[in-house]
């Protein structure tokens, strides 16, 4: 198989998209060669049968030059691929869809997002098949769509040796600082817990992805100050994938407030590291058995319910906590590993 992959970024150090570097490396084992077209490239080290072409964002090129380079690449390299895999960005399908159809290139479109538009519908029209990880994703409604594993590297995301007791309960939020992540609910829940004089701490890891989200970070910090929580909450900016592993292992409960529609990989990474989780994403009703979903899923935007679930986990005996942690890692291994994703994906695009 000769595969063209179109994606946003190839950079193994990127705090958000670094995981895709691992995907490409794993996919390369199933292909004779892979050509990658990305908007931006950074640090990478991929097998010899992988070639990476950038549209030039890292050099500050204009959008017109991005488009020119894109058409130049897909034309000049047309004999180097027979199938196309587009990751997340529907713009690639919209720009290249008709061209690829004329050349009889199969198009496979991966998209996880609760919202879509006429343009998304058009991208699906061009696609041979589409993929997502949640039945609440916008693309899940289409007949040509297939639900897929999230692709977690279970050999990397695993439990590390404990570094000693830190005292108290330590909570972790890890992800972009953005309104869609609903950090307000987490801060309000933390304020409820603080009133009960519980020795609980919160670490917030992640940077502002876009300039428009900077006021949201200021809003969150203002909320923390209003509740007088500065002494219990630590902020870290964006971190590398290597640093992420340490945060998963150093804290007790990973909390994700992303609403239903996309399956945030960070929660599954935390589960793979043997960590307790709390989520509001309804997709996890499909992932977790009933006895765990009652404990680990809170109502979207409900700070009181989240606080109640945090306190319940903090008061749980260690034997039960460890049993849940082991079960969470087992779930990832059996249903969402990178190996499983690769097998299922290449079965679909064979």
PyMOL commands that set and color helices and strands:
alter all, ss='L'
color gray80, all
select helices_A, chain A and resi 19-30+57-59+63-76+78-80+90-102+118-126+138-141+179-181+183-195+211-226+241-250+265-272+284-287+290-296+303-314+318-335+338-348
alter helices_A, ss='H'
color red, helices_A
select strands_A, chain A and resi 2-10+33-41+50-54+83-87+106-110+129-132+145-147+169-174+200-205+233-236+253-256+276-279
alter strands_A, ss='S'
color yellow, strands_A
deselect
rebuild
show_as cartoon
